[in-house]
Amino acid sequence: MTLADTLGTAPGRWKVFASDIDTEVLEKARSGIYRHEELKNLTPQQLQRYFMRGTGPHEGLVRVRQELANYVDFAPLNLLAKQYTVPGPFDAIFCRNVMIYFDQNTQQEILRRFVPLLKPDGLLFAGHSENFSHLERRFTLRGQTVYALSKD
């Protein structure tokens, strides 16, 4: 929604590749169906623009409008896999609150694999409890949880 609000919805302008190791989580996201109360932080304008309200037996549910859903591709991804089959390079990678579950060596390896997946000015967004500055010299902290590729 933020990308649509900021960049518009012209075809080919942007695309989101969404991944998770949990295929059930991916299926829920792919379905685009949520309980209305799950979206309580959205404005009424966002709800109207990007969601359709359910009626009858679907009352209380909302579904992402197809015009927005078309911009998102979903695929399973295991960060521990030897290779990632993803459609990069990306302008941004959001890997939030995941790396805390890995030891430092594994974090280092995952970060190393992210480097070729980011465009030269790409950004890596981490969770608030994650810090990679000491692990991977190819990333420079740019904000509280934002890293950029270092210019070597």
C-alpha positions as protocol buffer text, in pm:
chain_id: "A"
residue {
  index: 1
  type: MET
  ca { x: 0 y: 0 z: 0 }
}
residue {
  index: 2
  type: THR
  ca { x: 285 y: 236 z: 79 }
}
residue {
  index: 3
  type: LEU
  ca { x: 442 y: 171 z: -260 }
}
residue {
  index: 4
  type: ALA
  ca { x: 110 y: 219 z: -438 }
}
residue {
  index: 5
  type: ASP
  ca { x: 48 y: 542 z: -248 }
}
residue {
  index: 6
  type: THR
  ca { x: 400 y: 671 z: -316 }
}
residue {
  index: 7
  type: LEU
  ca { x: 481 y: 540 z: -665 }
}
residue {
  index: 8
  type: GLY
  ca { x: 137 y: 489 z: -810 }
}
residue {
  index: 9
  type: THR
  ca { x: 5 y: 180 z: -979 }
}
residue {
  index: 10
  type: ALA
  ca { x: 137 y: 215 z: -1331 }
}
residue {
  index: 11
  type: PRO
  ca { x: 221 y: -135 z: -1462 }
}
residue {
  index: 12
  type: GLY
  ca { x: 587 y: -229 z: -1419 }
}
residue {
  index: 13
  type: ARG
  ca { x: 662 y: 62 z: -1187 }
}
residue {
  index: 14
  type: TRP
  ca { x: 727 y: -163 z: -886 }
}
residue {
  index: 15
  type: LYS
  ca { x: 692 y: -520 z: -764 }
}
residue {
  index: 16
  type: VAL
  ca { x: 714 y: -694 z: -427 }
}
residue {
  index: 17
  type: PHE
  ca { x: 867 y: -1037 z: -378 }
}
residue {
  index: 18
  type: ALA
  ca { x: 734 y: -1173 z: -48 }
}
residue {
  index: 19
  type: SER
  ca { x: 888 y: -1480 z: 109 }
}
residue {
  index: 20
  type: ASP
  ca { x: 879 y: -1690 z: 423 }
}
residue {
  index: 21
  type: ILE
  ca { x: 987 y: -2039 z: 517 }
}
residue {
  index: 22
  type: ASP
  ca { x: 636 y: -2111 z: 648 }
}
residue {
  index: 23
  type: THR
  ca { x: 413 y: -2208 z: 356 }
}
residue {
  index: 24
  type: GLU
  ca { x: 96 y: -2164 z: 567 }
}
residue {
  index: 25
  type: VAL
  ca { x: 191 y: -1802 z: 634 }
}
residue {
  index: 26
  type: LEU
  ca { x: 252 y: -1754 z: 261 }
}
residue {
  index: 27
  type: GLU
  ca { x: -86 y: -1904 z: 172 }
}
residue {
  index: 28
  type: LYS
  ca { x: -267 y: -1673 z: 414 }
}
residue {
  index: 29
  type: ALA
  ca { x: -86 y: -1373 z: 268 }
}
residue {
  index: 30
  type: ARG
  ca { x: -146 y: -1492 z: -89 }
}
residue {
  index: 31
  type: SER
  ca { x: -518 y: -1533 z: -22 }
}
residue {
  index: 32
  type: GLY
  ca { x: -532 y: -1166 z: 79 }
}
residue {
  index: 33
  type: ILE
  ca { x: -818 y: -1236 z: 320 }
}
residue {
  index: 34
  type: TYR
  ca { x: -804 y: -1087 z: 669 }
}
residue {
  index: 35
  type: ARG
  ca { x: -1034 y: -1025 z: 961 }
}
residue {
  index: 36
  type: HIS
  ca { x: -1135 y: -660 z: 960 }
}
residue {
  index: 37
  type: GLU
  ca { x: -994 y: -611 z: 1311 }
}
residue {
  index: 38
  type: GLU
  ca { x: -649 y: -720 z: 1190 }
}
residue {
  index: 39
  type: LEU
  ca { x: -637 y: -400 z: 985 }
}
residue {
  index: 40
  type: LYS
  ca { x: -734 y: -158 z: 1261 }
}
residue {
  index: 41
  type: ASN
  ca { x: -420 y: 52 z: 1204 }
}
residue {
  index: 42
  type: LEU
  ca { x: -520 y: 138 z: 848 }
}
residue {
  index: 43
  type: THR
  ca { x: -704 y: 457 z: 767 }
}
residue {
  index: 44
  type: PRO
  ca { x: -1061 y: 439 z: 634 }
}
residue {
  index: 45
  type: GLN
  ca { x: -922 y: 568 z: 302 }
}
residue {
  index: 46
  type: GLN
  ca { x: -671 y: 282 z: 282 }
}
residue {
  index: 47
  type: LEU
  ca { x: -938 y: 25 z: 365 }
}
residue {
  index: 48
  type: GLN
  ca { x: -1167 y: 162 z: 95 }
}
residue {
  index: 49
  type: ARG
  ca { x: -894 y: 193 z: -168 }
}
residue {
  index: 50
  type: TYR
  ca { x: -716 y: -139 z: -117 }
}
residue {
  index: 51
  type: PHE
  ca { x: -973 y: -381 z: 32 }
}
residue {
  index: 52
  type: MET
  ca { x: -1319 y: -519 z: -40 }
}
residue {
  index: 53
  type: ARG
  ca { x: -1550 y: -585 z: 254 }
}
residue {
  index: 54
  type: GLY
  ca { x: -1707 y: -927 z: 284 }
}
residue {
  index: 55
  type: THR
  ca { x: -2084 y: -962 z: 299 }
}
residue {
  index: 56
  type: GLY
  ca { x: -2319 y: -1234 z: 414 }
}
residue {
  index: 57
  type: PRO
  ca { x: -2117 y: -1532 z: 542 }
}
residue {
  index: 58
  type: HIS
  ca { x: -1798 y: -1330 z: 479 }
}
residue {
  index: 59
  type: GLU
  ca { x: -1903 y: -1033 z: 690 }
}
residue {
  index: 60
  type: GLY
  ca { x: -1619 y: -917 z: 914 }
}
residue {
  index: 61
  type: LEU
  ca { x: -1360 y: -1019 z: 654 }
}
residue {
  index: 62
  type: VAL
  ca { x: -1180 y: -809 z: 397 }
}
residue {
  index: 63
  type: ARG
  ca { x: -992 y: -907 z: 84 }
}
residue {
  index: 64
  type: VAL
  ca { x: -705 y: -725 z: -84 }
}
residue {
  index: 65
  type: ARG
  ca { x: -821 y: -578 z: -414 }
}
residue {
  index: 66
  type: GLN
  ca { x: -677 y: -763 z: -712 }
}
residue {
  index: 67
  type: GLU
  ca { x: -525 y: -442 z: -850 }
}
residue {
  index: 68
  type: LEU
  ca { x: -293 y: -434 z: -547 }
}
residue {
  index: 69
  type: ALA
  ca { x: -244 y: -811 z: -518 }
}
residue {
  index: 70
  type: ASN
  ca { x: -109 y: -819 z: -875 }
}
residue {
  index: 71
  type: TYR
  ca { x: 203 y: -636 z: -756 }
}
residue {
  index: 72
  type: VAL
  ca { x: 304 y: -907 z: -508 }
}
residue {
  index: 73
  type: ASP
  ca { x: 464 y: -1244 z: -583 }
}
residue {
  index: 74
  type: PHE
  ca { x: 488 y: -1501 z: -303 }
}
residue {
  index: 75
  type: ALA
  ca { x: 739 y: -1784 z: -275 }
}
residue {
  index: 76
  type: PRO
  ca { x: 887 y: -1995 z: 2 }
}
residue {
  index: 77
  type: LEU
  ca { x: 1244 y: -1911 z: 98 }
}
residue {
  index: 78
  type: ASN
  ca { x: 1472 y: -2079 z: 347 }
}
residue {
  index: 79
  type: LEU
  ca { x: 1749 y: -1839 z: 446 }
}
residue {
  index: 80
  type: LEU
  ca { x: 1969 y: -2140 z: 525 }
}
residue {
  index: 81
  type: ALA
  ca { x: 1946 y: -2279 z: 171 }
}
residue {
  index: 82
  type: LYS
  ca { x: 2272 y: -2298 z: -23 }
}
residue {
  index: 83
  type: GLN
  ca { x: 2132 y: -2073 z: -297 }
}
residue {
  index: 84
  type: TYR
  ca { x: 1841 y: -1836 z: -319 }
}
residue {
  index: 85
  type: THR
  ca { x: 1623 y: -1850 z: -628 }
}
residue {
  index: 86
  type: VAL
  ca { x: 1481 y: -1501 z: -609 }
}
residue {
  index: 87
  type: PRO
  ca { x: 1419 y: -1240 z: -881 }
}
residue {
  index: 88
  type: GLY
  ca { x: 1670 y: -978 z: -757 }
}
residue {
  index: 89
  type: PRO
  ca { x: 1842 y: -745 z: -755 }
}
residue {
  index: 90
  type: PHE
  ca { x: 1619 y: -550 z: -519 }
}
residue {
  index: 91
  type: ASP
  ca { x: 1593 y: -188 z: -412 }
}
residue {
  index: 92
  type: ALA
  ca { x: 1523 y: -308 z: -59 }
}
residue {
  index: 93
  type: ILE
  ca { x: 1530 y: -627 z: 145 }
}
residue {
  index: 94
  type: PHE
  ca { x: 1316 y: -645 z: 457 }
}
residue {
  index: 95
  type: CYS
  ca { x: 1457 y: -912 z: 686 }
}
residue {
  index: 96
  type: ARG
  ca { x: 1308 y: -810 z: 1017 }
}
residue {
  index: 97
  type: ASN
  ca { x: 1320 y: -1009 z: 1340 }
}
residue {
  index: 98
  type: VAL
  ca { x: 1450 y: -1321 z: 1170 }
}
residue {
  index: 99
  type: MET
  ca { x: 1827 y: -1307 z: 1215 }
}
residue {
  index: 100
  type: ILE
  ca { x: 1796 y: -1308 z: 1595 }
}
residue {
  index: 101
  type: TYR
  ca { x: 1728 y: -1680 z: 1568 }
}
residue {
  index: 102
  type: PHE
  ca { x: 2067 y: -1752 z: 1406 }
}
residue {
  index: 103
  type: ASP
  ca { x: 2418 y: -1757 z: 1549 }
}
residue {
  index: 104
  type: GLN
  ca { x: 2669 y: -1495 z: 1430 }
}
residue {
  index: 105
  type: ASN
  ca { x: 2835 y: -1720 z: 1172 }
}
residue {
  index: 106
  type: THR
  ca { x: 2498 y: -1798 z: 1013 }
}
residue {
  index: 107
  type: GLN
  ca { x: 2400 y: -1431 z: 1022 }
}
residue {
  index: 108
  type: GLN
  ca { x: 2728 y: -1347 z: 847 }
}
residue {
  index: 109
  type: GLU
  ca { x: 2663 y: -1604 z: 574 }
}
residue {
  index: 110
  type: ILE
  ca { x: 2306 y: -1483 z: 515 }
}
residue {
  index: 111
  type: LEU
  ca { x: 2424 y: -1121 z: 495 }
}
residue {
  index: 112
  type: ARG
  ca { x: 2695 y: -1224 z: 247 }
}
residue {
  index: 113
  type: ARG
  ca { x: 2424 y: -1379 z: 28 }
}
residue {
  index: 114
  type: PHE
  ca { x: 2219 y: -1058 z: 46 }
}
residue {
  index: 115
  type: VAL
  ca { x: 2499 y: -846 z: -108 }
}
residue {
  index: 116
  type: PRO
  ca { x: 2447 y: -952 z: -474 }
}
residue {
  index: 117
  type: LEU
  ca { x: 2069 y: -938 z: -426 }
}
residue {
  index: 118
  type: LEU
  ca { x: 2072 y: -563 z: -357 }
}
residue {
  index: 119
  type: LYS
  ca { x: 2104 y: -292 z: -619 }
}
residue {
  index: 120
  type: PRO
  ca { x: 2404 y: -60 z: -563 }
}
residue {
  index: 121
  type: ASP
  ca { x: 2189 y: 190 z: -368 }
}
residue {
  index: 122
  type: GLY
  ca { x: 1972 y: -81 z: -212 }
}
residue {
  index: 123
  type: LEU
  ca { x: 1880 y: -92 z: 154 }
}
residue {
  index: 124
  type: LEU
  ca { x: 1852 y: -373 z: 406 }
}
residue {
  index: 125
  type: PHE
  ca { x: 1587 y: -325 z: 676 }
}
residue {
  index: 126
  type: ALA
  ca { x: 1641 y: -519 z: 998 }
}
residue {
  index: 127
  type: GLY
  ca { x: 1447 y: -556 z: 1322 }
}
residue {
  index: 128
  type: HIS
  ca { x: 1501 y: -328 z: 1622 }
}
residue {
  index: 129
  type: SER
  ca { x: 1688 y: -597 z: 1814 }
}
residue {
  index: 130
  type: GLU
  ca { x: 1921 y: -683 z: 1524 }
}
residue {
  index: 131
  type: ASN
  ca { x: 2258 y: -521 z: 1461 }
}
residue {
  index: 132
  type: PHE
  ca { x: 2491 y: -629 z: 1182 }
}
residue {
  index: 133
  type: SER
  ca { x: 2756 y: -357 z: 1186 }
}
residue {
  index: 134
  type: HIS
  ca { x: 3008 y: -583 z: 1358 }
}
residue {
  index: 135
  type: LEU
  ca { x: 2933 y: -879 z: 1130 }
}
residue {
  index: 136
  type: GLU
  ca { x: 2938 y: -766 z: 773 }
}
residue {
  index: 137
  type: ARG
  ca { x: 3162 y: -482 z: 660 }
}
residue {
  index: 138
  type: ARG
  ca { x: 2976 y: -453 z: 330 }
}
residue {
  index: 139
  type: PHE
  ca { x: 2680 y: -298 z: 513 }
}
residue {
  index: 140
  type: THR
  ca { x: 2681 y: 44 z: 676 }
}
residue {
  index: 141
  type: LEU
  ca { x: 2422 y: 146 z: 933 }
}
residue {
  index: 142
  type: ARG
  ca { x: 2217 y: 437 z: 792 }
}
residue {
  index: 143
  type: GLY
  ca { x: 1939 y: 455 z: 1048 }
}
residue {
  index: 144
  type: GLN
  ca { x: 1824 y: 273 z: 1357 }
}
residue {
  index: 145
  type: THR
  ca { x: 1743 y: -43 z: 1159 }
}
residue {
  index: 146
  type: VAL
  ca { x: 1848 y: 47 z: 803 }
}
residue {
  index: 147
  type: TYR
  ca { x: 2170 y: -65 z: 633 }
}
residue {
  index: 148
  type: ALA
  ca { x: 2314 y: 34 z: 298 }
}
residue {
  index: 149
  type: LEU
  ca { x: 2579 y: -141 z: 95 }
}
residue {
  index: 150
  type: SER
  ca { x: 2915 y: 13 z: 176 }
}
residue {
  index: 151
  type: LYS
  ca { x: 3092 y: 193 z: -105 }
}
residue {
  index: 152
  type: ASP
  ca { x: 3426 y: 9 z: -131 }
}
